[in-house]
Amino acid sequence: MTDGIDLLALRDRAAECRIVVIGGGIGGLVSALEFAKLGIRVTVLEAAEHCGGALRSGEVAGLTLDLGAESFATRGGHVAALIEELGLSDDVVSPEHGVGGAWVAGIPGVGAAPLPRGGVLGIPGNPFADDVRRVIGWGGAWRAYLDRLRPVLTIGHASSLGKLVRSRLGTRVLDRLVAPVTSGVYSASPDDIDPDVAAPGLNTAITRAGSLTGAVLDLSSQRASAPGGAVQGLSGGMYRLVAALVERIEHLGGEVRTSVPVAELMRDGEGWIVRCEAIEGHDEESETIAADAVVVATDEKTARELIAPHTDGALSALPPVAGPVVDIVTLVVRSPALVDAPRGTGVLTVPGSHRAKALTHASAKWAWVREQAGAGVHVIRVSFGTASEQPATDGLTPDNAALLALEEASSLLGVALTRQQLLGHRTERYAQSQPAAMIGLREQTDAARAAIRSARHVGSVGAWLSGTGLAQVVPDAIEEADRVRRALLFAP
Ligand SMILES: Cc1cc2nc3c(=O)[nH]c(=O)nc-3n(C[C@H](O)[C@H](O)[C@H](O)COP(=O)(O)OP(=O)(O)OC[C@H]3O[C@@H](n4cnc5c(N)ncnc54)[C@H](O)[C@@H]3O)c2cc1C
């Protein structure tokens, strides 16, 4: 007995419980690990042939590459803690800053230029700094300087990043520096981003400094100044995190099954019956699995379909929070001209200037990719699709999508790339969730969580609720798993 709790009885109760996690993306796997650690019998059911969801790996021209998420934001330390728990800490790597940071392309009258260092979400601290002026010109710099001369600024929580930057620094800073960052990092317009969430501490710094640029100087002296904050990766690819999670869950006695799409959740007393569909051409037959509790870790649409029938209309009454569709075209090219990484680790675009949203020169950004590719071979990821625009690759065959990506890459990197230089390509489509910093998202997802919690012994995790990004999904999945298991273990 500890503090009146019978630990042996609790352990026995855990061993009797069975939880089914639906969806084997990072959210589902992290929550499954939380259950397995306590000795709860957990089964993960993943519809696809492989776990991972937006963490996807594949071969292109003989190279094994991340085809979806390729890094994690270091903020909060949650992903690093998970990586450490899984024994992968020694393989954590940082981007190759020696090649320079990201560039911005599509600047009217300028073309492409390095994204100024030291900013916060693209907002510069000093509008007259050479690298800032190169992008916004003298006119833009003087307009931004008005920020220092205007009455002292304080912002409320309702302010949008777009409104804030437009009013204090003018449209050149907004269109040429901030919009490329929010579009590239969040697939969203600055008008839809809450500065308080996207740049924690900015609000307080503004109150302290009295101006937006002053606040940025203040903040950037304290924190990493990469566009979306500091990121790291795993040597060999972020997909290794998925493989390590599956291995650890199985080691702890949990079960991870792939090619098992869940079609329906049915009430069975206090618990659940999970109905899985058969997939044509696979051995698995349609089946039902009994569970004391379920955690739905799928995309939003599937989660709603599965849970809504059990929430008395509460979930269906809420509008979806659906995010953009994104295509990532991975190109492997042979090009001596790219050896010196002419545009650093990658290129963001001024919205409307190109058909691509952003490009990552993966073999310049990550040493492990460069070493795998070998001399003269480069890996480039071109992304298409934002909140306001379907991907320009929509409806194209994979070959034509690759040619469009090659054309965009040539323009964004300032280096002619021909189809003869293309050694391989692959296009992957994703339904991306909204960023946590999207204005109103918190209220929407709080309402969705409340509706989900009206059903007993069901939880839901994943980017549609936590906001996109591993740094959001991981801690949220741990918290939700804890809520579900406590309700189960301490149920009267
Ligand atoms: C292209 C792209 C690049 C990204 N890059 C980064 C990055 O570099 N760094 C970063 O931190 N974040 C990045 N993100 C965001 C991050 O990858 C996601 O927020 C996170 O991986 C989402 O995890 P999830 O578990 O919520 O969902 P998902 O990864 O979508 O997983 C959901 C899973 O549920 C399964 N499923 C669906 N329906 C069913 C069903 N009926 N039955 C069983 N299973 C089902 C799916 O097959 C899928 O595997 C990126 C996202 C995208 C799309």
The ligand as a Tripos MOL2 file, in Angstrom:
@<TRIPOS>MOLECULE
LIG
   53    58     1     0     0
SMALL
NO_CHARGES

@<TRIPOS>ATOM
      1 C1          4.6230   16.5550  -45.3570 C.3       1 LIG1
      2 C2          4.7380   16.7820  -43.8880 C.ar      1 LIG1
      3 C3          5.9650   17.1440  -43.3460 C.ar      1 LIG1
      4 C4          6.0580   17.3380  -41.9820 C.ar      1 LIG1
      5 N1          7.2640   17.6790  -41.4610 N.ar      1 LIG1
      6 C5          7.3860   17.7830  -40.1220 C.ar      1 LIG1
      7 C6          8.6630   17.9920  -39.5450 C.ar      1 LIG1
      8 O1          9.6820   18.0540  -40.2430 O.2       1 LIG1
      9 N2          8.7310   18.1240  -38.1900 N.ar      1 LIG1
     10 C7          7.6200   18.0120  -37.3840 C.ar      1 LIG1
     11 O2          7.7270   18.1070  -36.1590 O.2       1 LIG1
     12 N3          6.4050   17.7830  -37.9310 N.ar      1 LIG1
     13 C8          6.2760   17.6600  -39.2550 C.ar      1 LIG1
     14 N4          5.0540   17.4080  -39.7920 N.ar      1 LIG1
     15 C9          3.9180   17.2340  -38.8990 C.3       1 LIG1
     16 C10         3.9460   15.8760  -38.2130 C.3       1 LIG1
     17 O3          4.5480   14.9340  -39.0500 O.3       1 LIG1
     18 C11         2.5270   15.4460  -37.8950 C.3       1 LIG1
     19 O4          1.8960   16.4650  -37.1390 O.3       1 LIG1
     20 C12         2.4710   14.1380  -37.0950 C.3       1 LIG1
     21 O5          3.3320   13.1610  -37.6300 O.3       1 LIG1
     22 C13         1.0380   13.6440  -37.1080 C.3       1 LIG1
     23 O6          0.9500   12.4630  -36.3580 O.3       1 LIG1
     24 P1         -0.4790   11.8190  -36.0710 P.3       1 LIG1
     25 O7         -0.2240   10.5730  -35.3030 O.co2     1 LIG1
     26 O8         -1.3850   12.8250  -35.4800 O.co2     1 LIG1
     27 O9         -1.1340   11.5030  -37.4950 O.3       1 LIG1
     28 P2         -0.6780   10.6220  -38.7130 P.3       1 LIG1
     29 O10         0.7760   10.6180  -38.8400 O.co2     1 LIG1
     30 O11        -1.4950   11.1060  -39.8540 O.co2     1 LIG1
     31 O12        -1.1440    9.1580  -38.3200 O.3       1 LIG1
     32 C14        -2.4810    8.7320  -38.3640 C.3       1 LIG1
     33 C15        -2.4750    7.2460  -38.6920 C.3       1 LIG1
     34 O13        -3.7980    6.7470  -38.6180 O.3       1 LIG1
     35 C16        -3.9380    5.7730  -39.6290 C.3       1 LIG1
     36 N5         -5.3630    5.5590  -39.8970 N.ar      1 LIG1
     37 C17        -6.2250    6.3830  -40.5350 C.ar      1 LIG1
     38 N6         -7.4460    5.8150  -40.6020 N.ar      1 LIG1
     39 C18        -7.3500    4.6250  -39.9840 C.ar      1 LIG1
     40 C19        -8.2950    3.5920  -39.7290 C.ar      1 LIG1
     41 N7         -9.5670    3.6660  -40.1110 N.pl3     1 LIG1
     42 N8         -7.8680    2.4820  -39.0590 N.ar      1 LIG1
     43 C20        -6.5770    2.3720  -38.6400 C.ar      1 LIG1
     44 N9         -5.6470    3.3270  -38.8880 N.ar      1 LIG1
     45 C21        -6.0410    4.4430  -39.5340 C.ar      1 LIG1
     46 C22        -3.1750    6.3740  -40.7950 C.3       1 LIG1
     47 O14        -2.8630    5.3990  -41.7610 O.3       1 LIG1
     48 C23        -1.9700    6.9540  -40.1010 C.3       1 LIG1
     49 O15        -0.8870    6.0600  -40.0420 O.3       1 LIG1
     50 C24         4.9210   17.2020  -41.1500 C.ar      1 LIG1
     51 C25         3.6970   16.8500  -41.7050 C.ar      1 LIG1
     52 C26         3.5960   16.6350  -43.0540 C.ar      1 LIG1
     53 C27         2.2770   16.2260  -43.6220 C.3       1 LIG1
@<TRIPOS>BOND
     1     1     2 1
     2     2     3 ar
     3     2    52 ar
     4     3     4 ar
     5     4     5 ar
     6     4    50 ar
     7     5     6 ar
     8     6     7 ar
     9     6    13 1
    10     7     8 2
    11     7     9 ar
    12     9    10 ar
    13    10    11 2
    14    10    12 ar
    15    12    13 ar
    16    13    14 ar
    17    14    15 1
    18    14    50 ar
    19    15    16 1
    20    16    17 1
    21    16    18 1
    22    18    19 1
    23    18    20 1
    24    20    21 1
    25    20    22 1
    26    22    23 1
    27    23    24 1
    28    24    25 2
    29    24    26 1
    30    24    27 1
    31    27    28 1
    32    28    29 2
    33    28    30 1
    34    28    31 1
    35    31    32 1
    36    32    33 1
    37    33    34 1
    38    33    48 1
    39    34    35 1
    40    35    36 1
    41    35    46 1
    42    36    37 ar
    43    36    45 ar
    44    37    38 ar
    45    38    39 ar
    46    39    40 ar
    47    39    45 ar
    48    40    41 1
    49    40    42 ar
    50    42    43 ar
    51    43    44 ar
    52    44    45 ar
    53    46    47 1
    54    46    48 1
    55    48    49 1
    56    50    51 ar
    57    51    52 ar
    58    52    53 1
@<TRIPOS>SUBSTRUCTURE
     1 LIG1         1 GROUP 0 **** ****
